Structures are given as C-alpha cells and as structure tokens.
Amino acid sequence: MALTAYRPERPEVIRDADVDKGFIAVFARHGTAANILMMLMIAAGVWAFFNLRTQFFPDFVRERITVNVTWQDAPAASVDEAIVQVLEPEVRFLENVDSVFASANENAAIFSLEFKSGTDMEQALADVTSAVDSVESRFPEDAADARIRVSAFRDPVSSILIAGPLSQSGLKSIAERMRDDLLDRGLLEVQIQGARDPQIEVEVNEAALRRLGLTPGDVSAAIARRASDLPAGTLGGERAVRTLGTDASADSVRQSQIRAKPDGTVIRVGDVAQVIETVPDTGRAIYYQGEPAISLQIRRGTKGDAIRQQAVIRDYLTEIEPTLPANITIKNYDVRADLILSRVLLLRDNAFYGVLIVLAFLFLFLNMRTAFWIAVGIPVSIAATLGVMWALGLSINMFTLFALILSLGIIVDDAIVVGEYADFLHQQGYKPAKAAIVAARRMIGPVFAAAVTTIFAFGVLYFLPGRLGSIASDIPVTVVAVLIASLIECFLVLPGHMYHALKQRERAERRLRSGNGYPTPINAGIAVFRRRFDAGFEHVRLRLFRPMVGFFVWARYPLLLAVLVIFVYAIAMVMTGSPRWSFFIRPENNTVNINLTMVDGATRADTREQLLMAEAHIPELIKDARNSQVSSMQRELDGIDQGAWYAWPKRQYDRRMLAAKIERLEERIETVPPEDDVVVIFSQVGARGGFGFGGTGSVADPDLIGNVRVELVEQDTRIYGTRSLFFGLQSIPKHPMLEGLASRRSFGGGDASSISVALVGGETAELKAAALQLSAFLNGIEGVSEAEDDTPYGTTQLVAQVSDRGAALGFDAASVGQQLRAWISGDTAVNLIRDDGEISVTVKVDEAVQTANFLAGLDLYTPIGKPVKLNQVVDFTEVAGFSLIQSRDGARRITVQAELNEDTGNVGDVEARLREIGAIGALEGDFGVQVAFEGEAEEEREFLIGFRNVLMVAIGLIFLTLAFVFQSFFRPLIVMAIIPLGFVGMIFGHLIHGQVLSFLSLIGFVGLTGIIVNDSIVLISTIERRAKTQPVRTAILDGAADRLRPVLLTSLTTIGGLMPLLFETSVQAQFLIPPSLTIVYGLGLGTIVVLVLAPALFAVQHDVASSLRSASIVMSRRLSKRRPRFASTSSSITATATATATANAAAAVPSLADESV
C-alpha cells in the first residue's frame, strides 16, 4: 500500500470584482455594519434577560374542561344515577372530545373532558355549555347549577402556614388580611385553604314538628322566604348568595315565620328548633403542633415570575410578622421558587464551566485572534436567542436552560469552520478581506446544511405528543433560535471581525519582520506555545492520522463489518436490559406525606390523636433514615469495584464522591439533631396528600382520614433520600382504631404514581373485589409497595324504592329522596353573605332522635299534603355503598396505584411479572374486567409511538437536505451512516455512568442525529472538492487530513459545553444527565469513527459506482455485438454513442484499484 505525499489544497482563483458582491462582502468591508448588528443582538439579549419569566417547568396548554355539579348530602350512587348518567352521553360525543372522565362523589359529580391537541377551547367551552344547558333541567331540583371552566396552568410559588391558639374566625381574619395584602403587592393568585366557614345550625325538634304537622322542608322554606328576593351576587363565580331581610344572624333566623295559626298566633323557627351560630368541626382542618392552622397557597399564573413573586412574599412576611400577636406562628413552606432558583444557579454554574472548556479548546487549536472572534459568537448568539425567547413568550426554565447549555458548543461550530478556513486562506496568500469573504462564501453550503440538519433534528421534537412532549417543547424552540442566531453571527458579523483580525496580524508580522516591533513576554510565550503545538499537531495530522486513514481505506470492508458488529452488539445489550430502561426519571422533592385511615366507628378525635402520635415520631424516623442511608452507601462503596472494565475511571470517581458523602452524613449525624432536617411538619384531618388522592377528603368520611405532611431540607444538605423514611413507617405508634398507614413521596416531575392499573367494566362491587385482589398481587412483587385502589367503601346504605302504593299516591324517587334527606341529612336552607364573608343556614333533625325506630315512625307528605307513614309507601334494601364511583367514556372503572422502587425494575417489568404469575388472566376471567396499565405506562406508550414517528421524520428530512446539498441520493448515505454510532455511544455512555435510559435520553438522541452528521458533511464536502482535481484515493486522504482540526474542534466544543453536567452530583441535575450522556458519548464515539469511517464509505461508494459503470460498459458492448446486421443505422449510431460516452465517463474517474490500494 503506497501513500502519495500530502498536498495542501490550492484555493481557486477568484477575481476581486466577484469578491465584493453580496451581503457577506458588504458586512465584511463596512467599517461599522458588523458591530452595529452585534450590538443590536446583545441589546436584545440584555432587554430579554431582565424581562424573561423564571419558572420550574414551561407553561403548557391543557386542552381540558371540567364540569362540577354539587348535590348536597346525596350518596355517590344517587349522584351517578341522577347526574353522571344523564350528562355523560351528552358531552362524550361532542366534536374533538378525546375522552370523558366522570366521578360521582358523595355530594358532587365531577367531569373532566380531554380534547384533542389543537382544539379551539373557546368553541369547545361553548359546546360543553350548550350540552350542559340541554340536560340541566333533568338534574335533581336541589342540585346546584353546573360550574364549567377551562383548565388553566397554575404553577405553585410557595405556601404560608398561619397557626396559633385562636378561633377559626380569628385565624381566617389574619389569613384574609395577608391574602389581600399580597394581592395588592402584585401577586396574581392567593388561595386560603383549611379555613372552615361559620354556619347557622337550625336543629329542629322532631316531636314539635310532628305535633304541628310540619317538616324540616317547611322550616327551610320559611328561612328562605325571609331572605331577600334580590340576590347579592355570586361568590367566586360558583354559588349564589343572598342577604337576610334584617341581618344574617342566628336571632334573625329564629324570627323567621313558618306559619300563622287560625287564632292569629305565629309559629316561628325559634318555636320548633334550636338556632346557634357555630364553626362545624367537620371537613378539612389543619393543625400545627396541635394548634389550629390555615394555609395560604400562592400560585404564579401563566404570566408571573416565580422568583420575583417569592421575593415579594419574603419581604412581606418580614414586615408583617412583628405586627402579629406573639402566639401566632408563620411558616413559609413548599417554596418552589427556591427550588427553581437552586436549579437555575446549578445550571448557570455548569454553563460557566462549559464555556471555559469551550474557550480552552478554541485557544488550543486556533490562533489567539481567530479564537477570540469565534468565542465572541457565544455571548452574541445567546443574547440574540434570549431576545427571540422573550418575543415568543418563552421563559427561563429547566428545559430552556438545558437547551442553552447544549448550544454552547453548537454555537461555535459554524464559526469554527468559517474562521479556520479564513485563516487557512490567509496563510495561502489571500488578502485579509478576500480570505474572510471567500471563506464565508465557500463554507456557506456545508455550514447551512449542517445547521439545517440540526434544526430539523431538534425541530421535530416540538411535535412529540402528550404531556411530556408539551413540557419538552421548549428545547427545540430554543435550540433552533440559537442556531439561527449563530448563522447570522457567522456570516454577517464574523467575516468583518476576521477581516480586521487578519489585517492586524498581517501588520504585526510586518512590524516584526522590519524590526520595528517587539512582542511582549506574554505574546512571545504564546507564540512559542502556538508554534510547538501547531508543529506537533501537523506531525499527528500528516504522519499519524493520514496514514491511519489510508490503512482503513485499504481495509474498508473489515472496518464496515466491525462497525456493524458493534452496532448489533449495542442493540443486543438494550434488548437484554443493559442499560436498564426507566421511562421517567423522578428526582425527589423534599416532601413526604403520611396518610392514614381509621376504621368505621372511630371518631374525629381518634384521627387527631393518631396524627399527633405520627408527628411526634418523625424525628425518630429521620434518625433511622440517616443510619439506614449510611449502611446503604457503605454497601455500595464496598461493591463498587464490581463492573465492566470500561467503566473503571468512572468507578474511581464515584468511589471518591461516595466516600465523601458517607463522611459528611456521619458528621451530620454527630452534630445536627434530626429536628434540624425538618422545614415544617403539620397535620390535616379530612385530607390526604401525595399522588392517588384528591387531597380534599371528598371520597371518604373526612373524619376518618388524615395526613401528616413533612417537608425536609434539600437532599444535597441532608444527604439521605425520602425513600429511607419508608423503612421505619410501620414503627409509628398505632391507635387501636387505626386501619392503615401509607406514605407518599412528592417528585420533581409531578405526583403521578409509578404504577397505575385501571380495571374497566362491570359493576362497582365486582371492580372493587378485583381491585383488592390486584393490590395483593402487586404488593407481592419485589420493589412494589403501597398498592391501593382509589374507591373507598362508603357507609352501608338503605336504598329506598317507591312501592306500588306509593306510586299510586303520587310519590316518585325524587320527591321521596328530597323529603328523606331533609329528615336524615338535613338541608341547606340558604347561603347568606355579610361583612365577614359567606354563612350558610342548615336545617337538620336532632341526631339524638335518629334511632333504629326513627324511620318507622316517619311521615311523608303526598303532593296534596296528606301525611303517610314511610313504610307504607317505600321498600328498603340494605346494600354496601361506595363513596366514589368512576367511569371513563361510559365504562365503570377503578384504578389501583402503587409505588415502584426504580432500582428493582420498571413498569414494564411489573406488567410482565403479573402476566407471568397469571394475575391478569385471573382478574379478567374471574371478574370479567379489562386490565389496562395507565398513568406512566400509558404516557410511555404514547411517547414511544411519537418518538418513533419524529425520529423517522427527522432522518427523512436530514436525508433530503443532504441529497439537495450533494445533488445525489447516494452521497447522503455516507454522511448518515454515522448515526448508528451515536446510538452505540449513547448505550455505552449510560453503562459507564450507571444511568438508566429514559425518555430524555431518547430526546437527546433525536437531537444527536442532527449534530453528529455535521462533521461528516464538512469532511465529505472537502473530499468531493478535492476529487475534482485529484485522484480519488489522494483526495480522500488529503481531504480527511484537511478537516481533522475543524472536525475535532467542533466536536470537542460541543462535548466540552456539556461535560460539567456529566459529573454533577446534585440531585437537582439528575434528570438532565441522560440527554447530556447521549450527546457527549454519541458525538464522542461518532467523531472518532467518522474520521476513518466516512473516508472508507466514500471509497466503498466509489467501488460500487465503478462496478456499476464497468457492468454497464460490458452490457452495452454485448448488446452491440448481438444486434442483427439489418439494424437501422440510427440505432447503431445511438448504441455506439452511448457506449463511447460511458467509457469516457469511466475513464474520467480513476478507480481505487489503479492507485495501489
């Protein structure tokens, strides 16, 4: 194998008159144009920097409408029959409705309508309103009007806890004052939670009512009549309220007239009932250290800035705390803004180190002036991108920050190619202006092709479906904005700067040659380093790299086979679960919710007592969690040497970091008490927390459920994870009436459970039995815990059915139900409003008289007012009730949710295990239900289908772009052959770092497909250009040698910009590491291989073309010999001309065999 000597590329001769044409020449030669454009780009960025919103996740559209219909004191079964089954068929088939989820709770029906992406939500709202109006007359008479609203994105900022030994009205007064003050300071949404409104209770005397022939409904009607006929308006747009004729007080209610007797005496409410104003000890109540509390929740809104709003909150709390009573405690908790700020600062620090690495590579490979002006493109392009982000309504969030960090290296890729080539042309004798302009013009094709492929690769990510696609959509928008800004800077700003830089260098060299200038010691040192480095690099480029390329061109087919084997091996590793797949990485937040349920028969006081016992045990749980974490990390450290050889350097790094963590945690155990790990602990009666629960206690008896919320300091400070708290959960002291404890963690990606399995079809009782069996199956699988369904049992219900005699007397289900509710559950007579807010007036029978014989002696009144004993017109059946009945698209369903330890597997593994043990078949066969994995599993299926589609679209668009640039449908195959190596790099990168593959890894890979081909484009373009004037093999070797520096530099700058993230140990950055690994290792491996693979593929394609041409010539000759002598003269001439032209074309392109390969 003989090697020809390297010959530098000789630039084509370009007339000076042609150089001065076009925008590039205008901006390069103009004295200020480039700088004016640069200043405008920077000014746009400065403006945007001070005006861009800061938030955790980007805003995203939720095409969802909710409908809420309240029916006070109605059981879930009645709500389902009278409201859900009436309204659901009307809304399910509306235009663009994707699915309808309906739930019948005790007291209310809730509908959630999901619409197809891109739906006009104003029209959708009008359609839903029309559908509700068409059936609202069929709802029960005492059901409230439907409340319809479009779901809006509302991002929490933080919450404020107000606690102290005050009455509910006292705490509420403070909370309302603080709410109003915060709203006055510009906050958009402040909600009061846990405040119980006062109410006027009218407890009627059952014996007095019977003696006077009255019913509770008569009392309610009397109170309603006393209220003014003119409504006072609506409260919060939800409920109508009215004013009382005199004043909204208990005395005024007592004076309400029920009936006048024939003798003129008046029966008033006070004659038959005890009327008192009280705050009912029911529903949701919050307690802090045993004292009553109220919470304020502040949300950002779609146009607010979380960090700025939190600064307002902190300043306000500093001002108001000294003015409050000494026994009032104020706690600012769940501060999402601090979490956002810590992540912003974390990514800012990583971006800073990434920039330093990029600059180091630039100054290492290029001369000072060229490197400086290329580096200037980084802040200029970033500034312009910030301006575009502001104009498009984007924000500073986790994904836009990651996109900006990713872009640090991509920004300079274009400038490196143009700047390096301008420097080369200047060294070949071009004048500074001509070198800068010609370099920009000559590289505009491959640079634009490289930019467009990257734009297509990232741009298709915008069309990923589902919630995760919406959240991640800011990545492609930001990257595309960066690339467009970098192209503008590269071709309109950089040529002018390169022109002046080359001119200054030319002047400096002339001064040195003439003896009129002397370099400073620093410049002299830099010059010495530059000469030595360049000499060393030239030695590597020409003496080592070029012969190596020659060898692989010679051994091109074994090389292709080796690459194919590596690719197949990587696929086999993925198929066998290495690295492990976990669709969604869940960085832990700092909150743990401990939920509890008491058995039937327990009281609200029992629930509070259990909550206090759990609160008191939290420090012990923290102590155990610390010790457990030390033991776990020590075991991990002891076994860290086990692993593949290629991960040895990373294991050594992990060893040092793990040892440092153990030392820090042991020191914290010795010096910091467990209580200092806590930000706040408070408890709630009538509510649950974490995923899987509505959080309001509306689906079960609120007196029998409770929650302890524990917020801890940052994990980077406390070191152990919230999962460690689970191990000691069962050590919490238990009340005799406790039914069960469950813990729920909060995650950075949301509170959706890891495992969510829907059981669909059949009646609720059958679904419940299937759910209990499925929970048992799930709890028996390793790594799965806390499996439970979302449909609690309600109280045992007596179902009243109107008998034939009752129907004959004019009774129906609605009239019987209305009278029974008035006697048993009571009735809200009216909602009144006064200066301190709303107050409701409820009428009910004294609970003491509601004995077993109460119903037997109860009278109902016929439509004409005649009393009839209840048992004469109604038949009762006792059934087990449920406090929640759910359906989706008309089919009944129950959902079982569970937590999954991601170290043991993923949701797919759990589903496979259930099928393996026959659990799914048993459920479907025994109970006749359908089993469907939803939640994260459903999102995963939707995402993977969308990912497959956008990946194919990206590859197709890249191919068409390259086909246009190279004017060939075969040349792009050489360039795109490097994409599988990016996949191999992604797999090995995750293995080396011990990371799981996630959906963010795949998003990174789609972007990688556009980045990784850029080096191939520049390389193949150079080889093609040389092949026009050189033998093919020489063109391949010299072209590869020419592009070694820019190929290495463009890849190293991209890798260097992301490198700091790979070694970030903060919990806050963990979900950004997988896409960084994908790009760093995919691009790293791709760059190493592309330098030899692209030339080898170019040679292979030349082999194929030569073989096809040779076959064509042989075929033409054979056909000409077989032609009969009597063929027409014109046909013979045509055949001869075709053969001659083919032979000449083959002779014009020498084969590789002729060059001793």
PyMOL commands that set and color helices and strands:
alter all, ss='L'
color gray80, all
select helices_A, chain A and resi 16-19+23-29+33-49+76-92+121-138+168-184+206-212+216-226+250-254+269-272+306-323+336-365+368-391+398-427+432-463+466-471+474-514+521-554+556-575+604-638+645-671+674-677+702-704+715-718+723-726+729-731+764-779+804-808+813-824+847-849+870-873+907-916+919-927+936-966+971-976+979-993+999-1027+1032-1042+1044-1062+1067-1122+1129-1148+1152-1155
alter helices_A, ss='H'
color red, helices_A
select strands_A, chain A and resi 53-54+64-70+97-105+108-115+147-150+156-163+189-193+199-204+227-235+239-244+257-260+266-268+273-278+285-288+291-299+329-333+395-396+588-598+678-685+705-712+738-747+755-760+784-789+797-802+827-834+837-845+859-861+867-869+874-879+884-888+891-900+930-934
alter strands_A, ss='S'
color yellow, strands_A
deselect
rebuild
show_as cartoon
